Amino acid sequence: MNIAQCILSITPHWHCRMGASDAVWDVIESSTKLVFPPDYKEFMKWSDGGEGKISHVYLSLWPSTQIVKLNQDYKINHYLGDKVLAIGSDGGSICFLLDHRFTEIPTFASVNVGDLDPREIKSIAQTFTSALNLAISGQIVGDEL
């Protein structure tokens, strides 16, 4: 499924928020010096953050206006480097990331927020859309993150 189909699929399970504007992304990208993938931005234009249980995983995405502050609060860049950006959590100890360390387009990854060790980052999918597809199909299980 593409990102639009993923959005349609999760809509009944998602606590949606008002979407983010393009101007917000310009500010965040300038501040972080990282480019957000188009599929993630499209999702966030539909729902700027939000949360819901998608098959076997709970996904809580942070609002765009809170991403920079929460990354600072959790000291993400201090521990994981400036090519990693946290964008949400599983509602518990797992932090979801956009990992720019090895590819131009960031991979969707996770790390335990209590152990912010770059060696503990787990790649989940090559793209945000791929991660949503895995979640929808039940292939991402919260206990395995």
DSSP file with accessible surface (Angstrom, degrees, kcal/mol):
  #  RESIDUE AA STRUCTURE BP1 BP2  ACC     N-H-->O    O-->H-N    N-H-->O    O-->H-N    TCO  KAPPA ALPHA  PHI   PSI    X-CA   Y-CA   Z-CA
    1    1 A M              0   0  100      0, 0.0   132,-0.1     0, 0.0     2,-0.1   0.000 360.0 360.0 360.0 145.9    0.0    0.0    0.0
    2    2 A N     >  -     0   0   85      1,-0.1     4,-2.4   131,-0.0     5,-0.2  -0.292 360.0 -90.2 -84.5 178.7    1.1    3.6   -0.6
    3    3 A I  H  > S+     0   0   12      1,-0.2     4,-2.5     2,-0.2     5,-0.2   0.887 126.7  52.9 -63.1 -38.1    0.9    6.2    2.1
    4    4 A A  H  > S+     0   0   44      1,-0.2     4,-2.2     2,-0.2    -1,-0.2   0.914 111.0  47.2 -63.6 -40.3   -2.7    7.3    1.2
    5    5 A Q  H  > S+     0   0   95      2,-0.2     4,-2.2     1,-0.2    -1,-0.2   0.882 110.4  52.7 -68.1 -37.1   -3.9    3.7    1.4
    6    6 A C  H  X S+     0   0    0     -4,-2.4     4,-2.3     2,-0.2     5,-0.2   0.924 108.1  51.2 -61.8 -45.0   -2.1    3.2    4.7
    7    7 A I  H  X S+     0   0   16     -4,-2.5     4,-1.6     1,-0.2    -2,-0.2   0.936 110.4  48.6 -58.8 -46.3   -3.9    6.3    6.1
    8    8 A L  H  < S+     0   0  134     -4,-2.2    -1,-0.2     1,-0.2    -2,-0.2   0.903 111.1  51.8 -60.2 -38.8   -7.3    5.0    4.9
    9    9 A S  H  < S+     0   0   47     -4,-2.2    -1,-0.2     1,-0.2    -2,-0.2   0.875 116.0  37.5 -67.4 -39.0   -6.5    1.6    6.5
   10   10 A I  H >X S+     0   0    1     -4,-2.3     3,-2.1     1,-0.2     4,-0.8   0.615  87.6  98.2 -91.9  -9.8   -5.6    3.0    9.9
   11   11 A T  G >< S+     0   0   64     -4,-1.6     3,-1.1     1,-0.3    -1,-0.2   0.853  80.9  52.9 -48.3 -44.4   -8.2    5.8   10.1
   12   12 A P  G 34 S+     0   0  104      0, 0.0    -1,-0.3     0, 0.0    -2,-0.1   0.762 117.2  39.0 -65.7 -19.3  -10.7    3.8   12.2
   13   13 A H  G <4 S+     0   0  111     -3,-2.1    40,-0.5    -4,-0.1     2,-0.5   0.397  98.8  94.6-106.7  -1.2   -8.0    3.1   14.8
   14   14 A W  E <<  -A   52   0A  17     -3,-1.1     2,-1.1    -4,-0.8    38,-0.2  -0.827  65.2-143.0-105.5 130.7   -6.2    6.4   14.8
   15   15 A H  E     -A   51   0A 130     36,-3.8    36,-1.1    -2,-0.5     2,-0.1  -0.780  38.6-153.2 -86.4  98.8   -6.8    9.3   17.2
   16   16 A C        -     0   0   68     -2,-1.1     2,-0.3    34,-0.2    34,-0.2  -0.385  15.2-162.9 -82.3 150.4   -6.3   12.0   14.6
   17   17 A R        -     0   0  121     32,-0.5    31,-0.3    -2,-0.1    32,-0.1  -0.824  41.6 -76.5-121.7 165.4   -5.1   15.6   15.1
   18   18 A M        -     0   0  173     -2,-0.3    30,-0.8    29,-0.2    29,-0.1  -0.389  62.9-103.7 -61.4 136.9   -5.3   18.6   12.8
   19   19 A G        -     0   0   30     27,-0.4    26,-0.3    26,-0.2     2,-0.2  -0.175  29.6-112.7 -66.8 155.9   -2.7   18.3   10.1
   20   20 A A        -     0   0   11     24,-2.3     2,-0.1    21,-0.2    -1,-0.1  -0.574  28.7-124.0 -85.7 152.5    0.6   20.2   10.0
   21   21 A S     >  -     0   0   63     -2,-0.2     4,-1.1     1,-0.1     3,-0.5  -0.476  21.9-111.1 -92.4 165.0    1.4   22.8    7.3
   22   22 A D  H  > S+     0   0   95      1,-0.2     4,-1.7     2,-0.2     3,-0.2   0.864 116.1  62.8 -60.0 -36.1    4.3   23.0    4.9
   23   23 A A  H  > S+     0   0   61      1,-0.2     4,-1.8     2,-0.2    -1,-0.2   0.866  97.4  56.6 -61.0 -36.2    5.7   26.0    6.8
   24   24 A V  H  > S+     0   0   37     -3,-0.5     4,-2.3     1,-0.2    -1,-0.2   0.922 105.7  50.5 -61.3 -42.7    6.1   23.9    9.9
   25   25 A W  H  X S+     0   0    1     -4,-1.1     4,-3.0     1,-0.2     5,-0.3   0.873 105.0  56.6 -67.4 -35.4    8.3   21.4    8.1
   26   26 A D  H  X S+     0   0  102     -4,-1.7     4,-2.0     1,-0.2    -1,-0.2   0.930 110.1  45.4 -60.0 -43.1   10.5   24.2    6.7
   27   27 A V  H  X S+     0   0  103     -4,-1.8     4,-2.5     2,-0.2    -2,-0.2   0.932 115.3  46.0 -65.8 -46.3   11.2   25.4   10.2
   28   28 A I  H  X S+     0   0    8     -4,-2.3     4,-2.9     2,-0.2     5,-0.3   0.926 112.9  49.1 -65.8 -43.8   11.9   21.9   11.6
   29   29 A E  H  X>S+     0   0   35     -4,-3.0     4,-1.9     1,-0.2     5,-0.5   0.904 112.7  48.7 -63.8 -37.2   14.1   20.9    8.7
   30   30 A S  H  <5S+     0   0   86     -4,-2.0    -1,-0.2    -5,-0.3    -2,-0.2   0.922 114.2  46.1 -66.6 -40.9   16.1   24.1    9.1
   31   31 A S  H  <5S+     0   0   67     -4,-2.5    -2,-0.2     1,-0.2    -1,-0.2   0.901 123.2  32.7 -68.9 -42.5   16.4   23.6   12.9
   32   32 A T  H  <5S-     0   0   28     -4,-2.9    -1,-0.2     2,-0.2    -2,-0.2   0.645  94.7-135.7 -89.5 -17.9   17.4   19.9   12.7
   33   33 A K  T  <5 +     0   0  172     -4,-1.9     2,-0.4    -5,-0.3    -3,-0.2   0.770  68.9 117.0  61.8  27.9   19.3   20.1    9.4
   34   34 A L      < -     0   0   11     -5,-0.5     2,-0.5    -6,-0.3    -1,-0.3  -0.959  63.7-132.4-124.2 144.1   17.5   16.9    8.4
   35   35 A V        -     0   0  100     -2,-0.4   -10,-0.0    69,-0.2    -5,-0.0  -0.834  20.6-137.2 -97.2 128.2   15.1   16.4    5.5
   36   36 A F        -     0   0    3     -2,-0.5    -7,-0.0   -11,-0.1    69,-0.0  -0.620  28.1-104.3 -82.4 142.7   11.9   14.5    6.4
   37   37 A P     >  -     0   0    6      0, 0.0     4,-2.3     0, 0.0     3,-0.3  -0.362  25.2-122.0 -67.3 145.7   10.7   11.9    4.0
   38   38 A P  H  > S+     0   0  102      0, 0.0     4,-2.6     0, 0.0     5,-0.2   0.847 110.1  54.8 -57.7 -36.4    7.8   12.9    1.8
   39   39 A D  H  > S+     0   0   25      2,-0.2     4,-2.2     1,-0.2     5,-0.1   0.915 109.0  47.7 -68.0 -37.2    5.6   10.0    3.0
   40   40 A Y  H  > S+     0   0    0     -3,-0.3     4,-2.6     2,-0.2    -1,-0.2   0.932 112.7  48.7 -66.3 -44.6    6.1   11.0    6.6
   41   41 A K  H  X S+     0   0   44     -4,-2.3     4,-1.9     1,-0.2    -2,-0.2   0.904 109.8  52.5 -63.2 -38.2    5.2   14.6    5.9
   42   42 A E  H  X S+     0   0   93     -4,-2.6     4,-1.3     2,-0.2    -1,-0.2   0.923 110.2  48.2 -62.8 -43.6    2.1   13.5    3.9
   43   43 A F  H >X S+     0   0    0     -4,-2.2     4,-2.8     1,-0.2     3,-0.5   0.939 112.1  49.1 -59.5 -47.1    1.0   11.5    6.9
   44   44 A M  H 3< S+     0   0    0     -4,-2.6   -24,-2.3     1,-0.3    -1,-0.2   0.757 104.8  58.1 -70.1 -22.5    1.6   14.4    9.3
   45   45 A K  H 3< S+     0   0   91     -4,-1.9    -1,-0.3   -26,-0.3   -26,-0.2   0.810 111.5  43.6 -72.1 -28.5   -0.3   16.8    7.0
   46   46 A W  H << S+     0   0   75     -4,-1.3   -27,-0.4    -3,-0.5     2,-0.4   0.915 138.4   5.1 -77.0 -48.7   -3.2   14.4    7.5
   47   47 A S     <  -     0   0    0     -4,-2.8     2,-1.8   -29,-0.1    -1,-0.3  -0.890  69.2-145.5-141.8 107.3   -2.7   14.0   11.2
   48   48 A D  S    S-     0   0   15    -30,-0.8     2,-0.2    -2,-0.4   -30,-0.1  -0.537  78.6 -38.0 -75.5  87.2    0.0   16.1   13.0
   49   49 A G  S    S+     0   0    0     -2,-1.8   -32,-0.5    13,-0.2    13,-0.2  -0.519  82.7 146.6  85.3-162.6    0.9   13.4   15.5
   50   50 A G  E     - B   0  61A   6     11,-1.6    11,-2.7    -2,-0.2     2,-0.3  -0.678  31.9-120.3 120.7-177.6   -1.8   11.2   17.0
   51   51 A E  E     +AB  15  60A  78    -36,-1.1   -36,-3.8     9,-0.2     2,-0.3  -0.994  28.8 148.2-160.5 160.4   -1.9    7.7   18.2
   52   52 A G  E     -AB  14  59A   1      7,-1.9     7,-2.6    -2,-0.3     2,-0.6  -0.899  45.9 -94.4 175.0 159.8   -3.5    4.3   17.8
   53   53 A K  E     - B   0  58A 122    -40,-0.5     2,-0.7    -2,-0.3     5,-0.2  -0.816  33.8-168.7 -90.1 122.2   -3.1    0.6   18.0
   54   54 A I  E >   - B   0  57A   5      3,-3.1     3,-1.9    -2,-0.6     2,-0.4  -0.933  59.1 -62.3-115.3 104.0   -2.3   -0.8   14.6
   55   55 A S  T 3  S-     0   0   57     -2,-0.7    81,-0.1     1,-0.3    80,-0.1  -0.394 123.0  -7.4  55.0-106.7   -2.6   -4.6   14.8
   56   56 A H  T 3  S+     0   0  108     79,-0.4    86,-2.2    84,-0.4     2,-0.4   0.257 124.7  68.3-104.1   9.7    0.0   -5.6   17.4
   57   57 A V  E <   -B   54   0A   5     -3,-1.9    -3,-3.1    84,-0.2     2,-0.5  -0.987  67.2-138.7-134.2 141.6    1.8   -2.3   18.0
   58   58 A Y  E     -B   53   0A  72     -2,-0.4     2,-0.5    -5,-0.2    -5,-0.2  -0.867  22.8-164.2 -95.8 129.1    0.8    0.9   19.6
   59   59 A L  E     +B   52   0A  10     -7,-2.6    -7,-1.9    -2,-0.5     2,-0.5  -0.970  12.4 178.5-120.4 122.2    2.0    4.0   17.7
   60   60 A S  E     -BC  51  89A  21     29,-2.6    29,-2.6    -2,-0.5     2,-0.4  -0.971  11.2-164.4-122.7 110.3    2.1    7.4   19.2
   61   61 A L  E     -BC  50  88A   3    -11,-2.7   -11,-1.6    -2,-0.5    27,-0.3  -0.831  19.5-124.3 -98.5 135.1    3.6   10.1   16.8
   62   62 A W        -     0   0   25     25,-2.8   -13,-0.2    -2,-0.4     5,-0.1  -0.475  31.0-101.2 -75.1 144.8    4.6   13.4   18.3
   63   63 A P    >>  -     0   0   22      0, 0.0     3,-2.1     0, 0.0     4,-0.9  -0.334  32.7-116.3 -60.2 146.7    3.1   16.6   16.9
   64   64 A S  H >> S+     0   0    1      1,-0.3     3,-0.9     2,-0.2     4,-0.5   0.863 114.5  58.3 -55.8 -37.4    5.5   18.4   14.6
   65   65 A T  H 34 S+     0   0   97      1,-0.2     4,-0.3     2,-0.1    -1,-0.3   0.644 109.5  45.3 -70.7 -12.1    5.7   21.4   16.9
   66   66 A Q  H <> S+     0   0   76     -3,-2.1     4,-3.0     2,-0.1     5,-0.3   0.536  87.2  89.0-105.0  -9.8    7.0   19.2   19.7
   67   67 A I  H <X S+     0   0    0     -4,-0.9     4,-2.3    -3,-0.9     5,-0.2   0.934  91.2  42.6 -58.4 -51.1    9.6   17.1   17.8
   68   68 A V  H  X S+     0   0   34     -4,-0.5     4,-2.1     1,-0.2    -1,-0.2   0.948 117.3  47.1 -63.3 -46.9   12.6   19.4   18.3
   69   69 A K  H  > S+     0   0  102     -4,-0.3     4,-3.1     1,-0.2    -2,-0.2   0.926 112.8  48.1 -62.5 -45.0   11.8   20.0   22.0
   70   70 A L  H  X S+     0   0   33     -4,-3.0     4,-2.6     2,-0.2    -1,-0.2   0.883 109.5  53.2 -67.6 -34.6   11.2   16.4   22.8
   71   71 A N  H  <>S+     0   0    2     -4,-2.3     5,-2.2    -5,-0.3     4,-0.4   0.909 112.7  45.3 -64.1 -38.2   14.4   15.4   21.1
   72   72 A Q  H ><5S+     0   0  124     -4,-2.1     3,-1.0    -5,-0.2    -2,-0.2   0.937 112.6  50.5 -67.9 -46.3   16.2   17.9   23.2
   73   73 A D  H 3<5S+     0   0   89     -4,-3.1    -2,-0.2     1,-0.3    -1,-0.2   0.886 115.5  41.7 -58.9 -42.9   14.4   16.8   26.4
   74   74 A Y  T 3<5S-     0   0  110     -4,-2.6    -1,-0.3    -5,-0.2    -2,-0.2   0.454 107.2-128.8 -83.5  -2.7   15.2   13.1   25.8
   75   75 A K  T <>5 +     0   0  117     -3,-1.0     4,-1.9    -4,-0.4     5,-0.3   0.856  49.8 159.5  57.0  39.6   18.8   14.1   24.7
   76   76 A I  H  ><S+     0   0    0     -5,-2.2     4,-3.5     1,-0.2     5,-0.4   0.943  70.7  43.3 -58.4 -51.2   18.4   12.1   21.6
   77   77 A N  H  > S+     0   0   65     -6,-0.3     4,-1.5     1,-0.2    -1,-0.2   0.855 109.1  58.7 -68.8 -31.5   21.2   13.8   19.6
   78   78 A H  H  4 S+     0   0  141      1,-0.2    -1,-0.2     2,-0.2    -2,-0.2   0.923 121.8  24.7 -60.5 -43.2   23.5   13.8   22.6
   79   79 A Y  H  < S+     0   0  119     -4,-1.9    -2,-0.2     2,-0.1    -1,-0.2   0.824 134.6  31.3 -92.7 -35.9   23.4   10.0   22.8
   80   80 A L  H  < S-     0   0    7     -4,-3.5     3,-0.3    -5,-0.3    -3,-0.2   0.523 107.4-112.7-105.0  -9.2   22.5    8.9   19.3
   81   81 A G    ><  -     0   0   31     -4,-1.5     3,-1.0    -5,-0.4    -1,-0.2  -0.173  35.0 -72.5  97.7 168.9   24.1   11.6   17.2
   82   82 A D  T 3  S+     0   0  117      1,-0.2    -1,-0.1    -4,-0.1    -5,-0.1   0.400 120.0  67.9 -87.1   6.4   22.7   14.4   15.0
   83   83 A K  T 3  S+     0   0  104     -3,-0.3    17,-3.2    -6,-0.1     2,-0.4   0.242  89.8  75.2-105.0  11.4   21.6   12.0   12.2
   84   84 A V  E <   - D   0  99A   0     -3,-1.0     2,-0.4    15,-0.2    15,-0.2  -0.979  57.8-174.6-125.0 136.6   18.8   10.5   14.3
   85   85 A L  E     - D   0  98A   2     13,-2.1    13,-2.8    -2,-0.4     2,-0.3  -0.985  19.1-138.0-135.3 123.4   15.5   12.1   15.1
   86   86 A A  E     + D   0  97A   0     -2,-0.4    11,-0.3    11,-0.2   -15,-0.2  -0.594  23.4 172.8 -76.2 139.4   12.9   10.7   17.5
   87   87 A I  E     -     0   0A   0      9,-2.8   -25,-2.8     1,-0.3     2,-0.3   0.406  57.9 -35.8-127.4  -2.1    9.3   11.1   16.2
   88   88 A G  E     -CD  61  96A   0      8,-1.1     8,-2.5   -27,-0.3    -1,-0.3  -0.987  53.9-117.6 170.9-166.2    7.2    9.2   18.6
   89   89 A S  E     -CD  60  95A  22    -29,-2.6   -29,-2.6    -2,-0.3     6,-0.2  -0.895  30.6-106.7-150.3 179.1    6.9    6.2   20.9
   90   90 A D  S    S-     0   0   35      4,-1.8   -32,-0.2    -2,-0.3     3,-0.1   0.172  72.3 -95.0 -95.9  15.3    5.0    3.0   21.5
   91   91 A G  S    S+     0   0   57      1,-0.3     2,-0.1     3,-0.3     4,-0.1   0.415 108.8  48.2  84.5  -0.9    3.4    4.7   24.5
   92   92 A G  S    S-     0   0   48      2,-0.3    -1,-0.3     0, 0.0    -2,-0.1  -0.214 120.1 -35.2-136.1-130.6    6.1    3.1   26.7
   93   93 A S  S    S+     0   0   57     -3,-0.1    20,-3.4    -2,-0.1     2,-0.5   0.548 101.6  94.8 -86.5  -7.8    9.9    2.8   26.7
   94   94 A I  E     - E   0 112A  16     18,-0.2    -4,-1.8    19,-0.1     2,-0.5  -0.742  57.4-159.6 -92.2 129.4   10.3    2.4   22.9
   95   95 A C  E     -DE  89 111A   4     16,-3.2    16,-1.7    -2,-0.5     2,-0.4  -0.896  11.2-138.9-106.7 130.8   11.1    5.5   20.9
   96   96 A F  E     -DE  88 110A   4     -8,-2.5    -9,-2.8    -2,-0.5    -8,-1.1  -0.748  27.5-168.8 -91.2 140.7   10.5    5.6   17.2
   97   97 A L  E     -DE  86 109A   0     12,-3.1    12,-2.4    -2,-0.4     2,-0.6  -0.897  32.6-137.5-129.3 154.5   13.1    7.2   15.0
   98   98 A L  E     -DE  85 108A   1    -13,-2.8   -13,-2.1    -2,-0.3     2,-0.7  -0.976  33.7-156.0-104.6 116.6   14.0    8.5   11.6
   99   99 A D  E     +DE  84 107A   5      8,-2.9     8,-2.1    -2,-0.6     3,-0.3  -0.861  26.1 167.8-105.4 106.8   17.5    7.3   11.1
  100  100 A H        +     0   0   22    -17,-3.2   -16,-0.2    -2,-0.7    -1,-0.1   0.239  48.2 104.9 -95.6   8.1   19.6    9.3    8.6
  101  101 A R  S    S+     0   0   76    -18,-0.3    -1,-0.2     1,-0.2   -17,-0.1   0.842  93.1  15.6 -64.3 -36.1   22.9    7.7    9.6
  102  102 A F  S    S+     0   0  159     -3,-0.3     2,-0.3     1,-0.1    -1,-0.2   0.550 122.1  43.9-118.9 -12.2   23.4    5.4    6.6
  103  103 A T        -     0   0   57     -4,-0.2    -1,-0.1     1,-0.1     4,-0.1  -0.961  69.0-127.6-137.4 153.9   21.0    6.5    3.9
  104  104 A E  S    S+     0   0  189     -2,-0.3   -69,-0.2     1,-0.1    -1,-0.1   0.911 106.6  53.7 -65.0 -43.5   19.9    9.8    2.3
  105  105 A I  S    S-     0   0  104     -3,-0.1    -1,-0.1     1,-0.0    -3,-0.1  -0.837 103.1-118.7 -91.4 123.2   16.2    8.7    2.9
  106  106 A P        -     0   0    4      0, 0.0    -6,-0.2     0, 0.0     2,-0.2  -0.284  19.1-131.3 -67.9 146.6   15.9    7.9    6.6
  107  107 A T  E     -E   99   0A  13     -8,-2.1    -8,-2.9    -4,-0.1     2,-0.5  -0.573  22.8-112.9 -86.7 157.8   14.9    4.5    7.7
  108  108 A F  E     +EF  98 125A   7     17,-2.5    16,-2.9   -10,-0.2    17,-1.9  -0.828  53.0 159.4 -91.6 124.7   12.2    4.0   10.3
  109  109 A A  E     -EF  97 123A   0    -12,-2.4   -12,-3.1    -2,-0.5     2,-0.3  -0.819  28.5-140.4-139.8 176.8   13.8    2.6   13.5
  110  110 A S  E     +EF  96 122A   1     12,-2.1    12,-3.1    -2,-0.2     2,-0.3  -0.956  12.7 178.0-141.7 159.8   13.4    2.1   17.2
  111  111 A V  E     -E   95   0A   2    -16,-1.7   -16,-3.2    -2,-0.3     2,-0.5  -0.968  39.5-102.6-155.6 150.7   15.4    2.3   20.4
  112  112 A N  E >   -E   94   0A  66      3,-0.3     3,-1.9    -2,-0.3   -18,-0.2  -0.681  27.0-145.5 -76.3 123.7   14.7    1.8   24.1
  113  113 A V  T 3  S+     0   0   43    -20,-3.4     3,-0.5    -2,-0.5    -1,-0.2   0.740  98.6  59.6 -67.0 -18.8   14.6    5.4   25.5
  114  114 A G  T 3  S+     0   0   71    -21,-0.4    -1,-0.3     1,-0.3     2,-0.1   0.605 112.3  39.3 -81.3 -10.3   16.1    4.0   28.7
  115  115 A D  S <  S-     0   0   78     -3,-1.9     2,-2.8     2,-0.1    -3,-0.3  -0.572  71.2-178.2-137.6  68.0   19.2    2.8   26.8
  116  116 A L        +     0   0   24     -3,-0.5    -3,-0.1    -2,-0.1     3,-0.0  -0.387  28.1 144.3 -75.6  73.7   20.0    5.4   24.2
  117  117 A D    >   -     0   0   27     -2,-2.8     3,-2.5    -5,-0.2     4,-0.3  -0.953  50.7-141.5-112.9 122.7   22.9    3.6   22.7
  118  118 A P  G >  S+     0   0   49      0, 0.0     3,-1.2     0, 0.0    -1,-0.1   0.806 102.8  62.1 -56.8 -25.7   23.4    3.9   19.0
  119  119 A R  G 3  S+     0   0  202      1,-0.2    -3,-0.1    -3,-0.0   -39,-0.0   0.674  99.2  57.2 -72.2 -14.3   24.4    0.2   18.8
  120  120 A E  G <  S+     0   0   90     -3,-2.5     2,-0.3    -5,-0.1    -1,-0.2   0.394  75.2 119.9 -96.9   1.2   20.9   -0.6   20.1
  121  121 A I    <   -     0   0   20     -3,-1.2     2,-0.6    -4,-0.3   -10,-0.2  -0.524  51.5-154.0 -67.9 129.5   19.0    1.1   17.3
  122  122 A K  E     -F  110   0A 104    -12,-3.1   -12,-2.1    -2,-0.3     2,-0.4  -0.927   9.1-136.2-109.9 121.1   16.8   -1.4   15.5
  123  123 A S  E     +F  109   0A  74     -2,-0.6   -14,-0.3   -14,-0.2     3,-0.1  -0.598  24.2 176.9 -72.4 129.3   15.9   -0.8   11.9
  124  124 A I  E     -     0   0A  34    -16,-2.9     2,-0.3     1,-0.4   -15,-0.2   0.821  61.5 -12.2-100.3 -44.8   12.2   -1.6   11.3
  125  125 A A  E     -F  108   0A   9    -17,-1.9   -17,-2.5     1,-0.1    -1,-0.4  -0.990  56.8-116.5-157.4 157.3   11.7   -0.6    7.7
  126  126 A Q  S    S+     0   0  121     -2,-0.3     2,-0.3   -19,-0.2    -1,-0.1   0.749  99.7  19.8 -69.0 -25.6   13.4    1.3    4.8
  127  127 A T  S  > S-     0   0   43    -20,-0.1     4,-2.1     1,-0.1   -19,-0.1  -0.941  78.0-113.3-140.3 163.7   10.6    3.9    4.7
  128  128 A F  H  > S+     0   0    1     -2,-0.3     4,-2.4     2,-0.2     5,-0.2   0.923 119.2  51.9 -61.2 -43.9    7.8    5.2    6.9
  129  129 A T  H  > S+     0   0   19      1,-0.2     4,-2.6     2,-0.2    -1,-0.2   0.918 107.7  51.6 -60.8 -42.5    5.2    3.8    4.5
  130  130 A S  H  > S+     0   0   47      1,-0.2     4,-2.4     2,-0.2    -1,-0.2   0.899 108.4  51.9 -61.3 -39.8    6.9    0.4    4.7
  131  131 A A  H  X S+     0   0    5     -4,-2.1     4,-2.5     2,-0.2    -2,-0.2   0.924 109.6  49.1 -63.5 -42.3    6.8    0.5    8.5
  132  132 A L  H  X S+     0   0    4     -4,-2.4     4,-3.1     1,-0.2     5,-0.2   0.916 110.0  51.6 -62.8 -41.6    3.0    1.3    8.4
  133  133 A N  H  X S+     0   0   39     -4,-2.6     4,-2.2     1,-0.2     6,-0.2   0.912 110.3  48.5 -60.8 -42.5    2.5   -1.6    6.0
  134  134 A L  H  <>S+     0   0   46     -4,-2.4     5,-2.7     2,-0.2     6,-0.8   0.908 113.2  47.7 -64.2 -40.8    4.3   -3.9    8.4
  135  135 A A  H ><5S+     0   0    6     -4,-2.5     3,-1.5     4,-0.2   -79,-0.4   0.942 111.5  49.7 -64.3 -46.7    2.3   -2.6   11.3
  136  136 A I  H 3<5S+     0   0   32     -4,-3.1    -2,-0.2     1,-0.3    -1,-0.2   0.897 110.9  49.7 -60.5 -39.4   -1.0   -3.0    9.4
  137  137 A S  T 3<5S-     0   0   67     -4,-2.2    -1,-0.3    -5,-0.2    -2,-0.2   0.441 117.8-112.6 -82.1   1.6   -0.2   -6.5    8.4
  138  138 A G  T < 5S+     0   0   16     -3,-1.5    -3,-0.2    -4,-0.2    -2,-0.1   0.612  82.5 123.1  81.2  13.8    0.7   -7.5   12.0
  139  139 A Q      < +     0   0  131     -5,-2.7     2,-0.6    -6,-0.2    -4,-0.2   0.560  58.8  70.2 -88.4  -8.3    4.4   -7.9   11.3
  140  140 A I        -     0   0   15     -6,-0.8     2,-0.5    -5,-0.2   -84,-0.4  -0.960  68.4-169.7-107.5 121.9    5.5   -5.4   13.9
  141  141 A V    >   -     0   0   42     -2,-0.6     3,-2.2     1,-0.1     4,-0.3  -0.951  23.8-136.2-115.7 127.7    4.9   -6.7   17.4
  142  142 A G  G >  S+     0   0   20    -86,-2.2     3,-1.3    -2,-0.5    -1,-0.1   0.840 103.7  56.5 -50.7 -39.5    5.3   -4.3   20.3
  143  143 A D  G 3  S+     0   0  163      1,-0.2    -1,-0.3   -87,-0.2   -86,-0.1   0.668 104.9  53.8 -69.8 -13.9    7.2   -6.8   22.4
  144  144 A E  G <         0   0  135     -3,-2.2    -1,-0.2     1,-0.2    -2,-0.2   0.390 360.0 360.0-101.4   1.3    9.8   -7.3   19.7
  145  145 A L    <         0   0   21     -3,-1.3    -1,-0.2    -4,-0.3    -2,-0.1   0.741 360.0 360.0 -77.2 360.0   10.7   -3.6   19.3
